[in-house]
Amino acid sequence: MSDLTTLEGTLGQVWQRLARGVADRRSPARHPVLATVGRGGGAEARTVVLRGVDAAAGALTFHTDLASAKVAEIAAEPRGTVLIWDAKAQLQMRLRVVLAVRNGTQAEWAAVPEGAQRVYGGTPAPGAEIARPDAHDPAPDPTRFAVVTAQVDAIETLHLGQDRHRRALFRRADGFRGVWLAP
């Protein structure tokens, strides 16, 4: 693993941990919090499953149901934040992103485990009020399967070190060069 005492090492840690989140179900980066601007103006936050990382392109991917509220939120305001807390490393990673939603392809749908396909589709739509917990038909519908791409604009880290805390900021606009910030 890279060193959290240097800017280069810190940025390396972020991308390594994100990549591990895709590959390892137990990784803290596997289930980040995605925050968007709610339709009523307040913040909305939910846990998502990290499905892809492209460090060279500076992008993350998640899956969603096209009928979910987050799709409308992203359409209205594409800026969001992805937050990951790695307790073992004492490392917070906050990524400011620009989100885009597209229909998933047949190949992407086929790669989703059969049990997980039930999450995309069904009636009523996600978030609709129901009379009982079982008053929902989880019928898979590949036409409702979507991919969310999160283009990373900035990464801010906070490492709670034993000797001292370290905070850093990396911006896409300057090639993710990085600067130290007061913790």
Secondary structure, 3 states (H helix, E strand, C coil): CCCCCCHHHHHHHHHHHHHHHHHCCCCHHHCCEEEEECCCCCEEEEECCCCEEECCCCEEEEEEECCCHHHHHHHHCCEEEEEEEECCCCEEEEEEEEEEEEECCHHHHHHCCHHHHCCCEEECCCCCCCCCCCCCEEEECHHHEEEEEEEEEEEEEEEECCCCEEEEEEEHHHCCCCEEECC
